[in-house]
Each structure stands twice: as structure tokens, then as C-alpha cells.
């Protein structure tokens, strides 16, 4: 096997991951393929013998390529040629489809498109793929603190911090219905308020799809009984309190009057980043 063949084989092992990153950054399967191909060109022209973490190196490259594409798109006032729901031909294989579903639903891509390129990169790379803020900042040409601030701002916007009162009232109705169904173990009631592509994220992992998320919520009826509605970064959420402080928080993203993302936060450092207000 030649050095080129060996490099190509290693790249192929990361292709699915890179395509998933690019798709979330760009919202277009065709543009994501272009970004991944550009990453291959850059890899084939680079000396990577000293690179210890090739996956991280490639993720950084794809991030930079996508950032340039987003900025160029904004400058020219362009929109992706394809619609938000790609045609089957735009999804090359089942593994690709699974990657697209594992941590973000298609509905969330519409919300992500409201972010600036820098906010989107910080949110996608850190919140969805766990890239450290030091590396995110390196891509953006900023320090880690600035990258953290961008991700925090994006998180608030994604969760609807600027939602009008009418939207907050509707969010409360949806959350009340979710809470009642969870307390009663009402599987069908949970399905009624969950987006089909809903994603539930915890520090331990990701659960996706309405059926899987509903099953998980129904199994935690004991926690639902002590949870109460709050505002999480300006959007309606739920919290379990201990000694007057949030011990567990459920932050929701709403799309079309349904819950599309549930972030379940219990880590003290992450809880400290949230603004939780009792209502």
C-alpha cells in the first residue's frame, strides 16, 4: 500500500463524521460534500506525520472550510440551493442518514440558520461535537473565552431568548402537556408534543426520535413529579430544585409548537452557565 492509499484509507474512516459536522454547519448535503472534499484536498497536500489526532485535525479543517463558505454565503446574500429537507438522493447512504439524526433534527437546522457564522460554528462544534473552546477559538482567530461567549449567545438564541410573550405562553402550554404526560407515563401524550426528529441530550449521550425520547421521558415519572416550569435562558423549560438551587434543568428548543431538542443538564459547571428563573 502506498502512502497516498494509506492516507486515503484513514480519511475514509472519518468521512462520515466530517460530513455530519459539515451538514450541521451548512444545512446542505451537497455543500457538506464539497466541504469534506476540500478537506481531503488539504490533507493530501499537507505533511501530517506530526499530527497525533487526525480526526481532530480534520474536524478543524472542515470547520474552517465551512466558516469560509458561510461567510461567503452571507456576503453574497445566497441561500443553499436545496430545501431544508434533502431529497433522498442527497443522502448517500444509511450510515449518513443515521449521523444526521443522532444529535440534531432537520427542524433545528432552520433555527441554526438564524445564527451568525461565528455563532453557528461555536455552537455546532462545541455543543454538538464536544470540540474544546480552545480549538474553536483557534478556528475563529479568537481566544477560548470569546468562543465560549459565542456559543452561549448562540445557545440562548436557539432556545428562543427573544420569543414574544405569545410564544412563551404557547411554550408553557406545550411544556405543561409534556410534564403532565411524563408524570402519568402517557406515551401517546408525549408523542403529541414532540417533534418526530426530537433529540434529547444529556452529559451521558444522545437519544433521538420521538418514540425513543418519549420512552425515556415516561420512565422518569418520579423526577417529573418534582419538576416545575421555569425560564431557561428566556425560554420555557423545567427544573428540579434542591435547597433552592437548580439540580437538574431541561432546556427546550421549540419548532412549530413542538419540542425539537431537550437538553438535560445536571453538571454543576453547565448549570452555572444557564439563567434559570422561576415563574
N, C-alpha and C positions, 0 to 999 in steps of 0.2 A: 504494500500500500504506500502510495506517495504521500508527501507531507500535505499536499493540496487535498487529497482524498481524506486523509485523517482529519484535517480541519473541517472539511465539509460534513463529515460524519458527526463531529462534535457539535457543529452548528445545527444540524438537523435535530439533535436531541433537545435543543432549546427552542426550536421554531414555534411549537405550539404556545409556549409561554410568551414568547416575544409577540406573536400575533395577537394574543389576548391583551397584552399591555397596549399595543398599538390601536386595537379596536376600541378600547375604552378611552384612549386619548383622542381618537379621531372620529369615532362614531360611524365609520365607513369601512366595510370589509375590504373594498378594493384599495382604498388608501392605506389601510393597515398592511396589506400585502406589499404595497410599494415601499412602505417604511421598513418592513422586515427585509426586503430585497436589498435596500440601501445599506442596511446593517451588515448584510453578507458581503457587499462590495467593500465596505470599510474594513471588515475583518480580514478579507482576503488580501488587502493591501497593507495590513499592519503587522508589526512584529509583536506577537503576543506571548513570546516564550517566557516573559517575566510575569505574566498575568496569572495570579493564583486562583481567582474566582471568575471564570469565563462567563458564567451566567450573569453575574453582577455587571461585568464589563459590557456585555451585550445589552442588558437592560438599560444601562446608562446611555449607550449609543442610540438605541431605539427612542429613549426619552428625548434626547437632543434632536433627533430627526423629526419626531412628532411635534416638538415645540416649534421648530422652524416652520413646519407645514401649517400649524395652527396660526402662527403669527402672519405668515404669508396669506392665508385664507382671510384673516381679519383685514389685512391691508388692502386686499383686492375686493373685499366685500363679497366673497364667494360662499356658497353653501355646498356641502357634499352632493354629488350628482345623484346618488341613490337615496331612497327614502330611509327612514329610521328603522323600518323592519326589512332587513335584507331579503331579497329573493333567495330561494333555496340554492340557486347556482352560485350565490355569493358566499356560501358556507361550504368550503371544500370537502369536509369530512366530518363524521360524527364526533371525533375527538375535539375538533374545533368548536362544534356546537356546545359540547359539554363545558369547554373552557369559557365560552361566552356566558354560560348560565351560572357558573359556580359562584360568582361574587357580585354580579350586577345584572339586573333585569334590563330589558330593552327600554322600558319606560324611563329608567334613571338616566339613560343616555341623553334624553331630551333635556333633563334638568342640568346635566353636566355641560350642555352646550351654552348655558347662560353664564358660565364662568369665564374669566379671562384665561388666556393660555397659561400663564404662570400659576394661577389658582388651580386650574384643571390638572396640570402636571403634578403639583404638590399633593393634591387630594388623591389622584389616581395612584401615583407611585407609593405614597406613604400609607394612605388609609386602605387601599385595596390590595397592595402588594407588599407592604411592610418594608419599603426601602427606607433606610435611616435618613433623618433630616440632613445630616452632613452631606450625604451623596446627592439628595435632592437639591440642596443649596449649591453644590458644585455644578450641577447641570444648569441651574438658573443664573450662576455667577453671583450668588448671594451667600450669606452665612447661614448656619443652621437655624438660628433664632428667626431670621426673616422667612425661611422656608416653613418653619412651624407656624408662623403667623399667617402665611398664605393658606396653609392647609386648614387652619382654624377658621379663617374667614370663609373659605370655600365650604367647609362643613356647615357653618351657620346658614349660608345661602342655600345649600342643598336641602337643608331641613326646613326652609321656609321662614327664616327670621323676619322677612319683610312682608309676611302674609297679612292681608287686610283682616279686619275683625270678622267679616262674614266668613272668611276661610277658616279662621280659628274656631268659630262656632261649629262649622261643619267638621273640622278636625276633631273637636271634642265629641261630637256625635259618633264619629267612627271609632274613636278610642274607647268611648263608653260601651259601644257594642262589642268591641274586641275584648274588653275587660270582663263584661258580663258573660260572654261566650267562654272565655278562658276559665272563669270561676266555676261555670257549670259543666265544663268538659264538653261543650257544644261544638262538635267538629264542623257541622254544616254552618253554624253561626259564624265560626272563624273564617271559613271559606268565603262567606258573603262579603267580608270586609278586606280580604287580602287580594292583592294583585296576583294574577296567575304566575307571574315571574318573580314573586316576592323573594327577598333574601333576608335571612336572619344571621347576624354576625355576632360572635362572642370572641373573647380572648382565646378560646379553645379551638375555634374553627367556624365554618360556614355551613348553613343549611339553606337550601334553595328549593323553590317550587311551593305552591300554595298547600298541597297535601302534606308535604314534609314539615313545613313550618307550622301548620295547624295542628299536626300530631304532637309536635314538640310543645306548643303553647298549651294544649289541652292537658298535657302530662304535668304541668306546673301549676295546677289549680291552687295548691297551698300557698304559693307565692302571690298569685293573683288576688287571693282573698285579703292580703295586707297591702297590696299596691294601691296607689291613689294617683289621680291625674295631676300633672304638673306642666309647667312650660319648660322645655329643654331648648336652650338657645333660641327662644322665641316661638317654638312650635310645640303643639300639644304632645305630651309624652306621658310616661308613667314612672313612678319611683317607689321604691321600698325604703323606708327610713329606719334608722337605728340611732337612738339617743339624739334625735332631732336632726341627724345628718343623712343625706342620701347614701344608702348602702349598695343599692342596685338601681340602675336607670335604664329605661327603654326609650330610646330616641327614635322617632319615626320619620320617614320620608313619605309624603303623600303624593300620589299622582292620580288624577281623575277620581277623586273621592275614595280612593282605596289605598291601603298601606302597601308600599312597594319595597321599602327597606326598613328593617328593625335592627338597630344597633343596641346590643345588650351589654352594658358597661358595668363592671364591678371592680375593676382595678383602681385603687385609690389615686394613682397618678393620672389616669384618664378621667376619672370622676372630677378631679380638680380642674380639668380643662373646660368642663361644662358649666353653663349658667343654668341652674335649676331653681325655678320659682314656684312656690306653692300657689294654687288657685282655689 
